[in-house]
Structure formats: C-alpha cells, structure tokens
C-alpha cells in the first residue's frame, strides 16, 4: 500500500545526551497500524454513556479524559482489535 501524504515522520524530543546516533540511515519506512492489519474498534456501551454524560456535565469547552482498553492481534495475525472498556475523567 502507498503511504498517505498526510502522514509525517515522527521524531524524538531534544535531549542533552543522545543514546543513539541521530543521523538517518537507509530509506524512509512508513509505520502505521493499518498498513498490514485490519483494525476493529469495540467500545462498551456503558463506557460510552459514562463519557458522554461526564462531557455534557463539564462546564469547559475542551473536555479531556482517558479511555482505557486492550489491544489484541487475532490468531491469524491479520486483524487488530482495540476494546475500550473503561472511562477515567482524569484530574483537573
């Protein structure tokens, strides 16, 4: 598959001491979760309703929270399932 143009290469933050040589070596390689696998997102209804209720009750325009779950690769190695089953409103 071709790499979409909207993807940008990732980089690490600057530090005083480098643990490796930062000079690029070799060709650019695209790394994306959907490049070789078919992703599936599964979310518990209870979690979604709780997050929605919490967001509606929030007085802020920008609402932030944590959605926690598990990531699993199927037996054939062809698909990835992300199951979100917990909601954490976080701290102010």
Secondary structure, DSSP 8 states (H G I E B T S, - for coil): ----TT---------SS-SS--S--S------TTSSSEEEEEE-HHHHHHHHHHHHH--SSS---EEEEEEEE-TTSSEEEEEEEEEE----
